Amino acid sequence: QVQLVESGGGLVQPGGSLRLSCAASGSIVSISAMGWYRQAPGNERELVATISGGRTNYADSVKGRFSISRDNAKNTVYLQMNSLKFEDTAVYLCYTRALLSSHIISTYWGQGTQVTVSS
């Protein structure tokens, strides 16, 4: 199994910044992708950013403001969020797609971290 531990969420004013981290652990052989989704109350879960093989992908709503990066040695993904807006308020969920030592390939999710943008 894989455990994902997220950190870095919190309360920030509009225009502020936060950095989310997500560390994966477990019987991981390799990770093909990591990323972040978010879900606001009453809304569906939406893609924020992903990183796979060094390539990144962003939702249009966060392009130019958010930056995703990964430390392969630590199986950790980061999301640097700048110029935060009210509409960025949501629970941010980390995911990873990993190959385990049991030869299983699957997608795993973290428990989520709350980001609240408020004045």
N, C-alpha and C positions, 0 to 999 in steps of 0.2 A: 504494500500500500504506500501511498504518498501523502505526506502532510504538508500543507501550505500555511505558513504563518505570515500574516500581513501586519504592517504597522505604518504609522505616519499620518493617519487621518486626524481630523480635528476640526475646530472652528477657526475660520479665517475671514477677514473682511474682503469685500470686492477689490480686485486688483492685487490681492496678495498671492502668496505662493505656498505650496505644500509639496513634500516629496514622499511618495508612498514606496514601501518596500515589500517584497514578498519572497520568502525563502522556502524552497522546496527541499524536503528530506524524505528518506525512505530507501527502498531497494531500487534506486534509480540507476539504470545503465546509461541512458542518454535521454536528452530532452530535445524534442523537435520544435517546440513552440512554447512561448509564454506570452501572457498578455493580461489585459484588464478589460473588464466590462463594468457597467454601472447600472444601477436600478434606482429610480426615484419613486416615491409613493404614487401608486396609480398608473405607473408607466411600465412598459415592457423593458426587459433587460436589453441594453444596447452596447455594442462594441465601442470601446474607447481607443485602444491601441494594442497592436500585437507586434511581436518580434520573432522572426523565424529565419534561421540561417543568415543572420545579419541584416535581413531585410525588415523594414518596419512598415506598418500600415496604421493609419489614423482615421478616426471619424472626422468628417468635414468640420464638425462643430468645435473640434479641439486643435485642428491643424494650425501650426504657428504659435501655439500656446503651451502645448504639452509635448514632452519628449520621453520616449521609452528607451531604456537601455537594459543591458543584461550582463551579469558577471557569471560567466560559464563555470568558473572554478567553484563558485559558491552556490550555484543553482539558484541564483537570486535575480529577480527582475525589479526594476525601479520605474517609477512614473513621476517625472518632474512636472509639476503643474504650476504654470505661471499665469498671471493676468486672470485670475479666477473670477467667474461670474456667478450671479445668483443661480443661474440654471445649471451650474455644475454640481449643485447640491444633490447628493445621492449616496447610496452605499456602493462602494467600489469593491469589486470582486476580482481576485486574481485567479488565473487558471494556468495549468500547464498540461501539455500533451507529452507523455513520457513513455519510454520503453523500460519495463521493469526487469529484474533478474529472473522473474518467472516467465519471461518472454511475452508478457501481456503488454499491449499498447493501449493506453486509455487516456482520457481527459479527466483531470482532477481540479477541484475548486476549493478556494479558501473560504473562510467564514464571512468575509467582508469587513470593510472598515468604513466608518461613516465620515463623509466629508460634508461639512456645512459651511456655506458661504453666506454670511449675514453681516449687516452693519449694526 
